[in-house]
Amino acid sequence: MTDPAAPFQGKKNIYTCERCAEHIVTIDRDPGVTPFMIPCKCTFHCKGMMRSSFYRVDQSMKPRWEWFKPESVEGLAAWEVAHVSKGGLMLREVAKPIAEVPVLLPCPFCGTAPNLIEIRELPDNFVREHSVRCDDCGIDTFAEYESEVVAAWNTRHSPKDGFQARVAQVHDDLFHDDPTDVAERVSRFFEEACEVFQAFDMAKVDALALVVYVFNRRPGEPRTEVGQAALTLASLCIVADLDMMGCAEADLVKLQQPETIARIKAKRSTRHGRGPLPGLDPAASEYQP
């Protein structure tokens, strides 16, 4: 039975925007007063006002918004404090039941559980868009609606069959009996990078000047610097009219050949300790400037 002192408590209502024509379904959780007009809650950047249907709606509808009486006015704007002091209710989105919380797949790059984020715009606290973010990798996906961003995240390309995973397969053939480490891989990357500079006719004096410039700066974070190196290489390939992944795939095919693996193993066996210089490749003709 309806409480005569709170005739609309538990009742559903619809607010329809006069500009974009979208609507929301609300429910009065607590006894109190609700406004006739509210700013649009449906369409981002819509400046329209939503008009109440005065509860003359289908009461079986499922509400996504609720009118409630705040336990405290702390943190509310002056007009909100005045509204609540006169018996007014505040509007918020209904908390989702556990069964409706979207299932997010682990990050395809590191396996960490991601977070679903609502990006809101002040002062109306309007949900502008949604994001799914992996805090460990820093990768994220954006979309206007929750269902869209969840679908986009859950269908992200998995790196399991990607280029790096296929290089990892060759790693086992190359290094299982003579393990490599980060220090050696850094040296070989630097060597290959220098060969790229040389291939594009960079002068030794310019290369050395850049080495001094970089090493006079504070070291960066590995994940950030690797990402920037990859982006910069892609940019170089765009300007040089090269297919970066095409070049990489062609070299991976050569690397997978048994004779290439045997040659690299022989070269690594001539290394002296773990210094930055590579071993000697007897089959290669050394260029002396």
FILUM-773774 format. One record per residue (C-alpha): x negated, y negated, z. Coordinates in nm, 3 decimals. Layout:
// residues N
+---------+---------+---------+
!       X !       Y !       Z !
+---------+---------+---------+
!       X !       Y !       Z !
...
+---------+---------+---------+
END
This chain:
// residues 289
+---------+---------+---------+
!       X !       Y !       Z !
+---------+---------+---------+
!   0.000 !   0.000 !   0.000 !
!  -0.125 !  -0.349 !  -0.085 !
!  -0.225 !  -0.566 !   0.210 !
!  -0.002 !  -0.879 !   0.197 !
!  -0.296 !  -1.082 !   0.332 !
!  -0.520 !  -0.954 !   0.052 !
!  -0.290 !  -0.892 !  -0.248 !
!  -0.571 !  -0.851 !  -0.501 !
!  -0.823 !  -0.647 !  -0.303 !
!  -0.899 !  -0.334 !  -0.505 !
!  -0.732 !  -0.477 !  -0.816 !
!  -0.891 !  -0.480 !  -1.163 !
!  -0.905 !  -0.789 !  -1.382 !
!  -1.040 !  -0.883 !  -1.724 !
!  -1.229 !  -1.201 !  -1.809 !
!  -1.243 !  -1.282 !  -2.182 !
!  -1.483 !  -1.532 !  -2.337 !
!  -1.311 !  -1.803 !  -2.538 !
!  -1.614 !  -1.840 !  -2.765 !
!  -1.759 !  -1.492 !  -2.836 !
!  -1.436 !  -1.300 !  -2.755 !
!  -1.623 !  -1.041 !  -2.548 !
!  -1.486 !  -0.938 !  -2.209 !
!  -1.579 !  -0.786 !  -1.873 !
!  -1.374 !  -0.575 !  -1.633 !
!  -1.394 !  -0.676 !  -1.267 !
!  -1.264 !  -0.546 !  -0.936 !
!  -1.204 !  -0.735 !  -0.611 !
!  -1.401 !  -0.539 !  -0.348 !
!  -1.316 !  -0.778 !  -0.066 !
!  -1.020 !  -1.005 !   0.011 !
!  -1.076 !  -1.357 !  -0.110 !
!  -1.039 !  -1.605 !  -0.394 !
!  -1.173 !  -1.560 !  -0.747 !
!  -1.207 !  -1.838 !  -1.008 !
!  -0.989 !  -1.877 !  -1.314 !
!  -1.289 !  -1.949 !  -1.541 !
!  -1.650 !  -1.825 !  -1.528 !
!  -1.951 !  -1.866 !  -1.764 !
!  -1.984 !  -1.592 !  -2.027 !
!  -2.152 !  -1.276 !  -1.895 !
!  -2.149 !  -1.081 !  -2.221 !
!  -2.351 !  -1.252 !  -2.493 !
!  -2.699 !  -1.396 !  -2.449 !
!  -2.708 !  -1.774 !  -2.505 !
!  -2.328 !  -1.790 !  -2.537 !
!  -2.212 !  -2.117 !  -2.381 !
!  -1.848 !  -2.013 !  -2.370 !
!  -1.628 !  -1.972 !  -2.066 !
!  -1.447 !  -1.652 !  -1.971 !
!  -1.079 !  -1.679 !  -1.878 !
!  -0.907 !  -1.461 !  -1.617 !
!  -0.619 !  -1.233 !  -1.715 !
!  -0.465 !  -1.278 !  -1.369 !
!  -0.488 !  -0.903 !  -1.296 !
!  -0.224 !  -0.827 !  -1.562 !
!  -0.436 !  -0.546 !  -1.702 !
!  -0.457 !  -0.168 !  -1.708 !
!  -0.562 !  -0.075 !  -1.352 !
!  -0.716 !   0.254 !  -1.467 !
!  -1.005 !   0.076 !  -1.638 !
!  -1.357 !   0.119 !  -1.506 !
!  -1.508 !  -0.205 !  -1.370 !
!  -1.867 !  -0.305 !  -1.436 !
!  -1.851 !  -0.619 !  -1.223 !
!  -1.721 !  -0.675 !  -0.871 !
!  -1.611 !  -0.972 !  -0.664 !
!  -1.751 !  -0.949 !  -0.312 !
!  -1.793 !  -1.151 !   0.006 !
!  -2.165 !  -1.202 !   0.081 !
!  -2.279 !  -1.112 !   0.432 !
!  -2.489 !  -1.428 !   0.445 !
!  -2.503 !  -1.756 !   0.253 !
!  -2.882 !  -1.770 !   0.286 !
!  -3.040 !  -1.826 !  -0.052 !
!  -2.717 !  -1.941 !  -0.218 !
!  -2.686 !  -2.269 !  -0.404 !
!  -2.494 !  -2.553 !  -0.237 !
!  -2.189 !  -2.506 !  -0.460 !
!  -2.192 !  -2.132 !  -0.385 !
!  -2.203 !  -2.199 !  -0.011 !
!  -1.906 !  -2.434 !  -0.046 !
!  -1.720 !  -2.176 !  -0.256 !
!  -1.775 !  -1.895 !  -0.002 !
!  -1.684 !  -2.120 !   0.293 !
!  -1.343 !  -2.172 !   0.135 !
!  -1.280 !  -1.798 !   0.100 !
!  -1.432 !  -1.762 !  -0.245 !
!  -1.590 !  -1.437 !  -0.364 !
!  -1.918 !  -1.393 !  -0.552 !
!  -1.962 !  -1.187 !  -0.869 !
!  -2.222 !  -0.914 !  -0.924 !
!  -2.267 !  -0.606 !  -1.140 !
!  -2.141 !  -0.280 !  -0.993 !
!  -2.415 !  -0.048 !  -0.873 !
!  -2.425 !   0.260 !  -1.093 !
!  -2.343 !   0.603 !  -0.950 !
!  -2.642 !   0.841 !  -0.944 !
!  -2.487 !   1.044 !  -1.228 !
!  -2.497 !   0.737 !  -1.455 !
!  -2.857 !   0.636 !  -1.392 !
!  -3.032 !   0.684 !  -1.728 !
!  -3.290 !   0.961 !  -1.759 !
!  -3.625 !   0.825 !  -1.877 !
!  -3.889 !   1.058 !  -2.018 !
!  -4.245 !   1.028 !  -1.880 !
!  -4.485 !   0.795 !  -2.055 !
!  -4.600 !   0.973 !  -2.375 !
!  -4.954 !   0.846 !  -2.323 !
!  -5.029 !   0.916 !  -1.957 !
!  -4.729 !   1.111 !  -1.823 !
!  -4.638 !   0.853 !  -1.556 !
!  -4.271 !   0.792 !  -1.469 !
!  -4.169 !   0.456 !  -1.624 !
!  -3.947 !   0.183 !  -1.479 !
!  -3.626 !   0.041 !  -1.625 !
!  -3.627 !  -0.337 !  -1.587 !
!  -3.350 !  -0.594 !  -1.630 !
!  -3.487 !  -0.924 !  -1.759 !
!  -3.261 !  -1.197 !  -1.625 !
!  -3.227 !  -1.561 !  -1.714 !
!  -3.169 !  -1.829 !  -1.453 !
!  -2.968 !  -2.008 !  -1.328 !
!  -2.680 !  -1.769 !  -1.403 !
!  -2.887 !  -1.452 !  -1.344 !
!  -2.769 !  -1.332 !  -1.683 !
!  -2.924 !  -1.006 !  -1.811 !
!  -3.102 !  -1.126 !  -2.125 !
!  -3.256 !  -0.794 !  -2.226 !
!  -3.381 !  -0.464 !  -2.089 !
!  -3.728 !  -0.315 !  -2.079 !
!  -3.880 !   0.024 !  -2.002 !
!  -4.238 !  -0.011 !  -1.882 !
!  -4.521 !   0.220 !  -1.779 !
!  -4.712 !   0.037 !  -1.506 !
!  -5.019 !   0.260 !  -1.549 !
!  -5.063 !   0.212 !  -1.927 !
!  -4.896 !  -0.127 !  -1.951 !
!  -4.695 !  -0.022 !  -2.258 !
!  -4.330 !  -0.120 !  -2.275 !
!  -4.022 !  -0.117 !  -2.496 !
!  -3.760 !  -0.393 !  -2.521 !
!  -3.397 !  -0.402 !  -2.635 !
!  -3.091 !  -0.611 !  -2.560 !
!  -2.882 !  -0.325 !  -2.418 !
!  -2.978 !  -0.060 !  -2.166 !
!  -2.865 !   0.231 !  -2.384 !
!  -3.076 !   0.101 !  -2.674 !
!  -3.396 !   0.057 !  -2.473 !
!  -3.357 !   0.401 !  -2.310 !
!  -3.308 !   0.565 !  -2.652 !
!  -3.606 !   0.374 !  -2.798 !
!  -3.831 !   0.473 !  -2.508 !
!  -3.727 !   0.838 !  -2.508 !
!  -3.803 !   0.867 !  -2.880 !
!  -4.145 !   0.700 !  -2.870 !
!  -4.411 !   0.871 !  -3.075 !
!  -4.598 !   1.126 !  -2.867 !
!  -4.976 !   1.121 !  -2.906 !
!  -5.001 !   1.502 !  -2.870 !
!  -5.045 !   1.551 !  -3.245 !
!  -5.208 !   1.213 !  -3.304 !
!  -5.557 !   1.125 !  -3.420 !
!  -5.715 !   1.116 !  -3.074 !
!  -5.572 !   1.459 !  -2.988 !
!  -5.720 !   1.607 !  -3.306 !
!  -6.058 !   1.451 !  -3.228 !
!  -6.035 !   1.611 !  -2.883 !
!  -6.003 !   1.951 !  -3.048 !
!  -6.334 !   1.896 !  -3.230 !
!  -6.491 !   1.779 !  -2.902 !
!  -6.466 !   2.131 !  -2.765 !
!  -6.655 !   2.271 !  -3.065 !
!  -6.923 !   2.004 !  -3.038 !
!  -6.982 !   1.976 !  -2.665 !
!  -6.866 !   2.292 !  -2.488 !
!  -7.222 !   2.422 !  -2.445 !
!  -7.390 !   2.079 !  -2.411 !
!  -7.140 !   1.845 !  -2.241 !
!  -7.128 !   1.478 !  -2.329 !
!  -7.035 !   1.195 !  -2.093 !
!  -6.909 !   0.836 !  -2.095 !
!  -7.260 !   0.688 !  -2.109 !
!  -7.348 !   0.885 !  -2.422 !
!  -7.015 !   0.809 !  -2.590 !
!  -7.060 !   0.436 !  -2.517 !
!  -7.406 !   0.446 !  -2.678 !
!  -7.277 !   0.624 !  -2.987 !
!  -6.985 !   0.381 !  -3.018 !
!  -7.225 !   0.087 !  -2.996 !
!  -7.446 !   0.251 !  -3.260 !
!  -7.153 !   0.302 !  -3.498 !
!  -7.029 !  -0.053 !  -3.435 !
!  -7.374 !  -0.188 !  -3.525 !
!  -7.365 !   0.017 !  -3.845 !
!  -7.032 !  -0.147 !  -3.929 !
!  -7.193 !  -0.491 !  -3.878 !
!  -7.483 !  -0.384 !  -4.099 !
!  -7.247 !  -0.251 !  -4.369 !
!  -7.084 !  -0.594 !  -4.384 !
!  -7.422 !  -0.768 !  -4.418 !
!  -7.444 !  -0.918 !  -4.071 !
!  -7.798 !  -1.040 !  -4.003 !
!  -7.992 !  -0.884 !  -3.715 !
!  -8.044 !  -1.227 !  -3.558 !
!  -7.666 !  -1.284 !  -3.551 !
!  -7.605 !  -0.940 !  -3.402 !
!  -7.861 !  -1.002 !  -3.129 !
!  -7.712 !  -1.345 !  -3.059 !
!  -7.372 !  -1.183 !  -3.005 !
!  -7.524 !  -0.922 !  -2.773 !
!  -7.676 !  -1.197 !  -2.559 !
!  -7.348 !  -1.392 !  -2.566 !
!  -7.139 !  -1.093 !  -2.454 !
!  -7.377 !  -0.976 !  -2.182 !
!  -7.386 !  -1.324 !  -2.033 !
!  -7.013 !  -1.293 !  -1.961 !
!  -6.829 !  -1.106 !  -1.688 !
!  -6.755 !  -0.740 !  -1.782 !
!  -6.398 !  -0.667 !  -1.884 !
!  -6.165 !  -0.382 !  -1.790 !
!  -6.220 !  -0.070 !  -2.010 !
!  -5.856 !  -0.019 !  -2.110 !
!  -5.820 !  -0.382 !  -2.215 !
!  -6.149 !  -0.393 !  -2.405 !
!  -6.077 !  -0.067 !  -2.591 !
!  -5.740 !  -0.203 !  -2.700 !
!  -5.893 !  -0.529 !  -2.819 !
!  -6.171 !  -0.344 !  -3.004 !
!  -5.911 !  -0.132 !  -3.187 !
!  -5.703 !  -0.438 !  -3.278 !
!  -6.009 !  -0.629 !  -3.399 !
!  -6.120 !  -0.336 !  -3.614 !
!  -5.770 !  -0.314 !  -3.764 !
!  -5.782 !  -0.688 !  -3.839 !
!  -6.122 !  -0.648 !  -4.009 !
!  -5.984 !  -0.367 !  -4.225 !
!  -5.688 !  -0.583 !  -4.328 !
!  -5.915 !  -0.865 !  -4.443 !
!  -6.162 !  -0.622 !  -4.606 !
!  -5.877 !  -0.436 !  -4.782 !
!  -5.961 !  -0.105 !  -4.613 !
!  -5.724 !   0.162 !  -4.481 !
!  -5.854 !   0.201 !  -4.126 !
!  -5.674 !   0.527 !  -4.051 !
!  -5.748 !   0.657 !  -4.399 !
!  -6.120 !   0.605 !  -4.335 !
!  -6.089 !   0.767 !  -3.991 !
!  -5.897 !   1.067 !  -4.123 !
!  -6.154 !   1.122 !  -4.400 !
!  -6.439 !   1.121 !  -4.146 !
!  -6.248 !   1.357 !  -3.916 !
!  -6.216 !   1.605 !  -4.203 !
!  -6.594 !   1.597 !  -4.247 !
!  -6.648 !   1.627 !  -3.871 !
!  -6.438 !   1.944 !  -3.861 !
!  -6.666 !   2.123 !  -4.110 !
!  -6.891 !   2.392 !  -3.954 !
!  -7.202 !   2.251 !  -4.119 !
!  -7.133 !   1.904 !  -3.975 !
!  -7.083 !   2.046 !  -3.628 !
!  -7.409 !   2.244 !  -3.659 !
!  -7.601 !   1.933 !  -3.773 !
!  -7.470 !   1.721 !  -3.484 !
!  -7.559 !   1.991 !  -3.233 !
!  -7.912 !   2.013 !  -3.374 !
!  -7.951 !   1.635 !  -3.356 !
!  -7.831 !   1.618 !  -2.996 !
!  -8.075 !   1.893 !  -2.897 !
!  -8.368 !   1.659 !  -2.979 !
!  -8.259 !   1.390 !  -2.735 !
!  -8.507 !   1.288 !  -2.468 !
!  -8.312 !   1.262 !  -2.143 !
!  -7.992 !   1.059 !  -2.140 !
!  -8.111 !   0.729 !  -2.286 !
!  -7.910 !   0.525 !  -2.537 !
!  -8.097 !   0.641 !  -2.850 !
!  -7.962 !   0.936 !  -3.046 !
!  -8.157 !   1.251 !  -3.125 !
!  -8.349 !   1.294 !  -3.448 !
!  -8.164 !   1.422 !  -3.753 !
!  -8.428 !   1.602 !  -3.964 !
!  -8.196 !   1.598 !  -4.267 !
!  -8.157 !   1.221 !  -4.261 !
!  -8.392 !   0.976 !  -4.422 !
!  -8.460 !   0.702 !  -4.170 !
!  -8.434 !   0.350 !  -4.307 !
!  -8.711 !   0.124 !  -4.183 !
!  -8.655 !  -0.249 !  -4.240 !
+---------+---------+---------+
END
